[in-house]
Amino acid sequence: MPKLLTILLIGWTVAFFGPFVVLWPTPTTDFGLAAWNKVGVFMGWHAAALVLTCACLGVRWTSSDPRIRRLAAIPAVVVGLLALVIGALLVWGSLQRTPSEGVAPPPMPVTAPAPTVTN
């Protein structure tokens, strides 16, 4: 069981932190969609990290050794913290008011009309 957990933790570490390294050489446009190629690569790597997180939780639930149970919980804790941070950023962003909401535009200066030129 410890060898399996070691392999899963190494795989999770590579899959979780890999997109931050792979993001720079990835071209921005691949299929004509600007920046969606990088988002797809990032999400694909993190989907693999999520699968490995679930596998680590499976090892945690089947083990009785407290050391293995603590080590197997690390990926789930990191993914949970990441989800909380993203959720907090989304809530914070949605609660921000833009300056145009509820504020009247400043009054424009009153000027005299331009003189008409007659020939």
C-alpha distance (Angstrom), angle and dihedral (degrees) to the residues before:
residue distance angle dihedral
M1 . . .
P2 3.84 . .
K3 3.83 91.3 .
L4 3.79 91.2 51.7
L5 3.80 90.6 48.9
T6 3.81 90.9 48.7
I7 3.80 91.0 52.5
L8 3.81 91.3 46.6
L9 3.81 93.0 48.7
I10 3.81 92.7 48.8
G11 3.81 90.2 48.0
W12 3.79 91.2 47.6
T13 3.81 91.9 49.5
V14 3.80 91.2 51.7
A15 3.81 93.1 44.8
F16 3.81 94.3 45.7
F17 3.80 99.7 44.4
G18 3.83 96.7 28.3
P19 3.81 97.2 83.5
F20 3.79 91.0 59.9
V21 3.81 88.7 59.3
V22 3.81 97.0 38.3
L23 3.81 93.8 47.4
W24 3.81 96.0 78.6
P25 3.83 99.8 55.8
T26 3.82 92.0 41.8
P27 3.82 110.6 103.1
T28 3.79 114.4 -116.4
T29 3.79 95.9 -135.1
D30 3.75 122.2 36.9
F31 3.78 107.1 146.6
G32 3.79 97.8 23.0
L33 3.80 94.5 -85.7
A34 3.79 109.7 118.7
A35 3.84 113.1 -126.6
W36 3.83 94.0 -12.2
N37 3.79 90.5 105.2
K38 3.81 90.9 62.5
V39 3.79 91.7 45.9
G40 3.80 90.6 51.7
V41 3.81 92.4 50.7
F42 3.80 91.3 47.2
M43 3.81 93.2 49.1
G44 3.80 92.9 45.5
W45 3.79 93.0 54.8
H46 3.79 91.7 46.2
A47 3.80 91.5 48.9
A48 3.81 87.7 57.1
A49 3.82 89.2 48.1
L50 3.80 89.6 52.1
V51 3.81 91.4 52.7
L52 3.81 89.8 50.4
T53 3.81 89.4 47.9
C54 3.80 89.6 56.1
A55 3.81 89.7 48.6
C56 3.82 89.9 52.2
L57 3.79 89.6 51.0
G58 3.79 88.5 52.0
V59 3.81 89.4 54.6
R60 3.80 89.3 47.4
W61 3.78 93.3 53.4
T62 3.81 93.8 48.4
S63 3.81 97.1 46.6
S64 3.78 127.0 83.3
D65 3.82 96.1 -168.8
P66 3.84 108.6 104.1
R67 3.82 92.9 -148.5
I68 3.80 92.2 55.2
R69 3.80 90.8 44.6
R70 3.82 91.0 54.3
L71 3.81 93.9 46.4
A72 3.80 92.1 47.2
A73 3.81 90.8 53.5
I74 3.83 94.4 58.2
P75 3.84 96.5 85.9
A76 3.81 92.2 47.9
V77 3.81 91.6 49.5
V78 3.82 92.3 49.5
V79 3.82 92.7 46.9
G80 3.81 90.3 46.9
L81 3.80 91.7 51.0
L82 3.79 90.3 48.4
A83 3.81 90.4 51.2
L84 3.82 90.7 49.5
V85 3.80 92.4 50.1
I86 3.81 92.3 48.5
G87 3.80 90.7 47.3
A88 3.80 91.8 49.0
L89 3.80 90.7 49.8
L90 3.80 91.1 50.4
V91 3.82 92.4 49.4
W92 3.81 91.9 45.2
G93 3.80 91.0 49.1
S94 3.78 93.2 49.1
L95 3.80 91.9 50.5
Q96 3.80 93.8 53.9
R97 3.78 115.0 105.0
T98 3.74 121.0 -139.2
P99 3.82 115.6 -134.6
S100 3.81 91.9 -114.4
E101 3.82 94.7 61.6
G102 3.80 113.4 97.2
V103 3.77 94.8 -13.4
A104 3.78 121.3 111.1
P105 3.80 114.6 -131.4
P106 3.78 114.3 -105.3
P107 3.81 113.6 -93.2
M108 3.76 115.4 -96.9
P109 3.81 117.1 -124.1
V110 3.78 114.4 -101.2
T111 3.77 111.8 -121.8
A112 3.73 133.0 180.0
P113 3.77 116.7 -106.1
A114 3.78 116.7 -97.8
P115 3.80 114.0 -93.0
T116 3.77 115.7 -104.7
V117 3.76 116.7 -123.6
T118 3.78 116.9 -140.3
N119 3.78 124.6 -168.7
